[in-house]
Amino acid sequence: TSLPPHLIRQISLLVGSQLMLNIGVSQVVPVLPLFASEMGLGASGVGLLVALPSAASTISSIPLGRAVDTIGRVPLMRIGTLTTALGSIGTGLLMSKGLGMVALPRLLV
């Protein structure tokens, strides 16, 4: 049995968007220690910058899961993609401003 064409298209879009998101996020992590050392951060600062997105994801999982039930899956997927893009751009633009300024956009990634 094969899947209907509309379902294949939806799955392809989801897989493709997740692939692009993961490629984008994984490109930041290897260079983060270099930027952090330029900012004068030690290993703890780098660890914090790497851990912040996971912490934010853990904290927001249940509230956003409830929001999916009321608002809908597609609008929240769009908002999530936009939020991640803004967080990535903010991380790049604020790397020279110090840990406090970089921590805020890292929460969005």
PAZAPA-4460 file (N, C-alpha, C; in steps of 0.05 Angstrom, whole numbers, plus 32768, in hexadecimal, padded with zeros to 4 digits):
% residues 109
    n_x    n_y    n_z   ca_x   ca_y   ca_z    c_x    c_y    c_z   seq   type   mol
   8011   7FE8   8000   8000   8000   8000   8012   8019   8000     1      T     A
   800B   802C   7FF0   801A   8045   7FEF   800A   805B   7FFB     2      S     A
   8018   8070   8003   800B   8087   8010   7FFF   8099   7FFB     3      L     A
   7FE9   80A7   8002   7FDD   80BA   7FEF   7FF1   80D1   7FE9     4      P     A
   7FEF   80DD   7FD2   8002   80F2   7FCA   8002   810A   7FDD     5      P     A
   7FEB   8112   7FE7   7FEA   8129   7FF9   7FF9   8123   8013     6      H     A
   7FF8   810A   801C   8005   8103   8035   8024   8102   8030     7      L     A
   802C   80F8   8019   8049   80F8   8013   8053   8114   8011     8      I     A
   8044   8127   8006   804C   8143   8004   804F   814F   8020     9      R     A
   803B   814A   8031   803D   8155   804C   8054   814A   805C    10      Q     A
   8059   8130   805A   806F   8124   8068   808A   812F   805D    11      I     A
   808B   8132   8043   80A4   813D   8036   80A9   8159   8040    12      S     A
   8095   8169   8042   8098   8185   804C   80A2   8185   8069    13      L     A
   8096   8174   8079   809E   8173   8095   80BB   8169   8098    14      L     A
   80C2   8154   808A   80DD   8149   808C   80F1   815E   8081    15      V     A
   80EA   816A   806A   80FC   817E   805F   8100   8196   8071    16      G     A
   80EB   81A0   807D   80EE   81B7   808F   80FE   81B0   80A8    17      S     A
   80FA   8198   80B3   8109   8190   80CA   8127   818C   80C2    18      Q     A
   812C   8181   80AB   8147   817E   80A2   8155   8199   80A0    19      L     A
   8148   81AD   8093   8154   81C8   8091   8158   81D4   80AC    20      M     A
   8145   81D1   80BE   8148   81DC   80D9   815F   81CF   80E8    21      L     A
   8162   81B5   80E7   8178   81A8   80F4   8193   81AE   80E8    22      N     A
   8194   81B1   80CE   81AD   81B9   80C1   81B5   81D5   80CA    23      I     A
   81A1   81E7   80CB   81A7   8202   80D4   81B1   8204   80F1    24      G     A
   81A3   81F6   8102   81AA   81F6   811F   81C5   81E8   8123    25      V     A
   81CA   81D2   8115   81E3   81C4   8119   81FB   81D3   810D    26      S     A
   81F7   81E6   80FC   820D   81F6   80F2   8216   820B   8107    27      Q     A
   8205   8213   8118   820C   8226   812D   821C   821A   8143    28      V     A
   8216   8202   814B   8222   81F5   8162   8241   81F2   815F    29      V     A
   824B   81E9   8148   8269   81E6   8147   8278   8200   814A    30      P     A
   826D   8216   8141   827C   822F   8142   8276   823F   815C    31      V     A
   8262   8236   816B   825B   8244   8183   8273   8246   8197    32      L     A
   8282   8231   819B   8299   8234   81AE   82AD   8249   81A4    33      P     A
   82B1   824C   818A   82C4   8260   8180   82BA   827C   8187    34      L     A
   82A0   8281   8181   8295   829B   8188   8295   82A0   81A6    35      F     A
   828E   828B   81B5   828D   828E   81D2   82A8   8294   81DD    36      A     A
   82BD   8288   81D2   82D8   828F   81DD   82E0   82AB   81D6    37      S     A
   82D7   82B5   81BF   82DB   82D1   81B8   82CC   82E4   81CB    38      E     A
   82B6   82DA   81D5   82A6   82EA   81E8   82B1   82E8   8204    39      M     A
   82C4   82D6   8208   82CF   82D2   8223   82C0   82BF   8234    40      G     A
   82AF   82AE   8227   82A0   829A   8236   82B0   8281   823A    41      L     A
   82AD   8274   8250   82BA   825A   8254   82A9   8243   824B    42      G     A
   82B0   822C   8254   82A1   8214   824C   8284   8215   8257    43      A     A
   8280   8222   826E   8265   8224   8279   8253   8236   8268    44      S     A
   825F   824B   825E   824F   825D   824C   8248   824F   8232    45      G     A
   825A   8241   8227   8254   8232   820E   823F   821D   8214    46      V     A
   8242   820F   822A   822E   81FB   8231   8212   8207   8235    47      G     A
   8211   821E   8241   81F8   822C   8244   81EC   8233   8229    48      L     A
   81FC   823E   8217   81F1   8246   81FD   81E7   822E   81ED    49      L     A
   81F5   8217   81F0   81EC   81FF   81E2   81D3   81F3   81EF    50      V     A
   81D1   81F5   8209   81BB   81E8   8218   81A1   81F9   8218    51      A     A
   81A3   8213   8214   818B   8224   8216   8174   821B   8203    52      L     A
   817A   8215   81E9   8163   820C   81D9   8155   81F3   81E3    53      P     A
   8164   81E0   81ED   8158   81C8   81F8   8148   81CD   8210    54      S     A
   8152   81DF   8222   8143   81E6   823A   8129   81F4   8232    55      A     A
   812A   8206   821F   8112   8215   8217   80FE   8201   820A    56      A     A
   8108   81EE   81FB   80F6   81DA   81EF   80E8   81C9   8204    57      S     A
   80F7   81C1   8218   80EC   81B1   822E   80D7   81C0   823D    58      T     A
   80DC   81D9   8243   80C9   81E9   8252   80B0   81F0   8243    59      I     A
   80B3   81F4   8229   809C   81FD   8219   808C   81E6   820C    60      S     A
   8095   81CD   820F   8088   81B7   8202   806A   81B4   8209    61      S     A
   8064   81B4   8222   8048   81AF   822B   8036   81C7   8224    62      I     A
   803E   81E0   822A   802D   81F6   8221   8029   81F8   8203    63      P     A
   803E   81F2   81F4   803A   81F3   81D7   802A   81DC   81CC    64      L     A
   802C   81C5   81DA   801B   81AE   81D3   7FFE   81B5   81D6    65      G     A
   7FF8   81C3   81EC   7FDC   81CB   81F1   7FD3   81E0   81DC    66      R     A
   7FE6   81F2   81D4   7FE0   8206   81C0   7FDA   81F9   81A5    67      A     A
   7FE7   81E3   819F   7FE2   81D5   8186   7FC5   81CB   8186    68      V     A
   7FBC   81C2   819D   7FA0   81B8   819E   7F8C   81CE   8199    69      D     A
   7F92   81E7   81A1   7F7F   81FD   819E   7F83   820D   8185    70      T     A
   7F9C   8213   817F   7FA2   8225   8167   7FA4   8214   814E    71      I     A
   7FB1   81FD   8150   7FB5   81ED   8138   7FD2   81E8   8133    72      G     A
   7FD7   81D2   8125   7FF3   81C9   8120   8001   81DB   810C    73      R     A
   7FF4   81E2   80F6   8002   81F1   80E0   800A   820D   80E9    74      V     A
   7FF8   821C   80F6   8000   8237   80FE   8018   8236   8112    75      P     A
   8017   8223   8124   802E   8222   8137   8047   8218   812A    76      L     A
   8045   8208   8115   805D   8200   8107   8069   8218   80F9    77      M     A
   8059   8229   80ED   8062   8241   80E0   806F   8254   80F5    78      R     A
   8062   8258   810B   806D   8269   8120   8087   825E   812B    79      I     A
   8088   8244   812E   80A1   8237   8138   80B8   823A   8125    80      G     A
   80B3   8237   810B   80C8   823B   80F7   80D2   8258   80F7    81      T     A
   80BF   826B   80F9   80C7   8287   80F9   80D6   828E   8113    82      L     A
   80CD   8283   8129   80DB   8288   8143   80F8   827D   8142    83      T     A
   80FB   8265   8137   8116   8259   8135   8127   826A   8122    84      T     A
   811C   8274   810D   812C   8285   80FA   8134   829E   8108    85      A     A
   8122   82AB   8117   8129   82C3   8126   813E   82BE   813B    86      L     A
   813C   82A7   8149   8150   82A0   815D   816B   829C   8151    87      G     A
   816C   828F   8139   8186   828A   812C   8192   82A4   8122    88      S     A
   8182   82B6   8117   818C   82D0   810E   8195   82E0   8126    89      I     A
   8185   82E0   813B   818D   82EF   8153   81A6   82E5   815F    90      G     A
   81AA   82CB   815F   81C3   82BF   816A   81DB   82C9   815A    91      T     A
   81D8   82C9   8140   81EE   82D3   812F   81F4   82F0   8132    92      G     A
   81DF   8300   8135   81E3   831D   8137   81ED   8326   8152    93      L     A
   81E7   8317   8167   81ED   831F   8182   8205   8311   818F    94      L     A
   8213   8301   817F   822A   82F2   818B   823F   8304   8197    95      M     A
   8242   831C   818D   8257   832E   8198   824D   833E   81B0    96      S     A
   8234   833B   81B8   8228   834C   81CD   822A   833F   81E9    97      K     A
   8233   8327   81EB   8235   831B   8206   8221   8305   820A    98      G     A
   8225   82F6   8220   8215   82DE   8226   81F8   82E6   822A    99      L     A
   81F2   82FB   8239   81D7   8302   823E   81C7   8308   8225   100      G     A
   81D3   8315   8212   81C5   831C   81FA   81C2   8304   81E7   101      M     A
   81D6   82F2   81E7   81D4   82DA   81D6   81C1   82C5   81E2   102      V     A
   81BE   82C5   81FC   81AD   82B1   8208   8190   82B4   8200   103      A     A
   8187   82CC   81FC   816B   82D1   81F5   8163   82C4   81DA   104      L     A
   8172   82CA   81C4   816A   82BC   81AB   816F   829E   81AB   105      P     A
   8183   8295   81BB   8188   8278   81BD   8170   826A   81C9   106      R     A
   8160   8277   81D9   8148   826B   81E4   8133   8266   81CE   107      L     A
   8135   8274   81B8   8121   8271   81A3   8128   825B   818F   108      L     A
   8141   8253   818F   814A   8240   817A   8140   8224   8180   109      V     A
***
